[in-house]
């Protein structure tokens, strides 16, 4: 059976598991119809021109994990940012693991989507925010149809969340092939501040596909700082769709670090519904083998006096392929917009390829919009300079790559993440770097 | 000092009527409307073409029937009804003239209004003109000089008759019949166009030039141009167009093929000023053009275009850099005003080693127009040391227009160096203030800034054409160019 048919059939089984009298179930039923009519995207769709899902859709994924699995914390400690105190929302094969998690209801809500969807005390938030910013494209609709579990974070007015929140998904490989569809909702009210770290990790070589949707609402003057660490093993694929809705004077940033995974697709959409908003989206991609990473970004400038900054760096080795498809849309009313987009790529191998399409669509005249895009190699004169001073080739290359990605690293606000990313990059390049960036 | 603000300019732009909108009243030999295989055969027969050409057209027509009109471009328009167009029209005068005196005086008047009086051109510029009114070549000048060098410069229908071996060998090699919807249509029904062949090692002593002009109501114009520069030769080719004011949309689907063999260089410059429609966006020409050049070893093709006209422009002059060390260049200014929509850009396909390409695109949008740059830079895995530099700048005037950039970059070779940058801005108040402060009034200041903005491209136009380009820019942005 084709995956599409299987999923549509599974929806009926899914209806037996959830409370279908809730209003949210209407949203789900609507979404499955949407998915049924659209199907999976193909290369014929402009947005998927350079990314084919064929290779990851052929597996016979199980949609519902059969039982809860237990993992010992010591085995997976390394996948957490463990050197600082954090809230944790941990899922194993799509099921919540209370044993590994550390949630809270003390002034702020850091808990589960499944309880938020069913408990009356969250009803207002769910009604106002759930599925309000996610688009109706086929994969997001598929996620909406099966939306049940994920992280639910609500920060009320004037709260500074003392420690970062980690959202971690593990897959144990107990299923031959597993499809997970986490659904996250993050609402940050006026003047509040939150930092979130998200990670997906597969613990075996069994194929895993994650189709994740995250909705983020940054209300007035809220600050949301989001980090995505993608360093999964090479049988795991991730389709991540993140939608950020910003109100006036809010500040939202999303940093995406893509090092692992077989196929990674990041859909990142920012909607600026207010004045004087700042949006930042940055990413570092370092991949090799046959890996594929696709960054698809959109910043929609709707109101005046807003800014957006995009900076994506990619280093592609072996037979890897990279895609960057960035779009800046400036509405007629969005005067005095300042939008900047940069995409720099380095190809290390003749089999690697990069397809990039930085787009600007501008309808307002008093704006400053620019984009830059480069594809090149490591600077040979810089290499020569270092090697003539006794730095071995490998280390010299690594230094240049660190320097290349430093623009992105410099805006990371949690030092432990910086250290972790530096370590991951050093491991990837097989060098030891004796300093912190 | 009279205060001249951007608002005044905008007002002027809005009200500025198409100056060159006039209609020459001449009897024409026009086909009834509609398109089927018989019409294709009839066109071929009319042009006294050999059988292979008729077959070639029919093959294209059969392919076209099954093709769909492309919809990916960032333009909105009422699709032309291809069965409501007459596919052939020729001025009803004697086919050839020996001197200007024999030419229909009304026709000469038309040229005068356009500012291209033939005798003046002959005397002054040293430009050989292959003047096309509607679809048949009417006059060819300076043929003798060219003949001495062995250069063939004639209409394509003449070339089909007199140099069939060249046409047969090269036509459709760069833009195949089935390349795209409009190219297929053109291949089936092209009425005329220019043909140019520069023999080995010859440097063409003058700028070759053609004027296209749509003249007959409801007649699509399907030009076909083929330029072949043999090994080590050089040619600079100019193309310019103006069209009379008309209320119905006119379709223009041209195909231009350039072939630059080893060490050859072709410089192809266009000034396009088809009727853009009136201030309400009514009428205007649909310009769906396929232009492509093929570069062999060490060859160079340079496209320069100044696009000021057309209601809809759909045009991507491209270079296939097949040979090692070949060079492709694209310099463009696209000005849109009122309801004009332009989706234009280029494709640089790097296949050979050490190939280089440069793209400079300047878009100026005013009124309610939409101006898009759409480009592709592709580096194949064998194209070692490919180099590309692209720059797309947009200038917005007023708040009802849009500027869009859609660059596609596909690289499969690690030694490639690709740079792309784009900016969008308006004329800065600080810039105007700076000029005002130094005694330059606002009108001049705007002129200065727009001029400066497009200078990089204007500089690339051949001397003989620069005046014409200035004139055409004036029509679109009068008041801003001093």
Interface residues (C-beta under 8 A of the other chain):
Chain A: X46 X50 X332 X335 X345 X347 X348 X349 X350 X351 X352 X353 X354 X355 X356 X357 X358 X359 X360 X361 X362 X363 X364 X365 X366 X367 X368 X369 X370 X371 X372 X373 X374 X375 X376 X377
Chain B: X72 X381 X394 X396 X397 X398 X399 X400 X401 X402 X403 X404 X405 X406 X407 X408 X409 X410 X411 X412 X413 X414 X415 X416 X417 X418 X419 X420 X421 X422 X423 X424 X425 X426
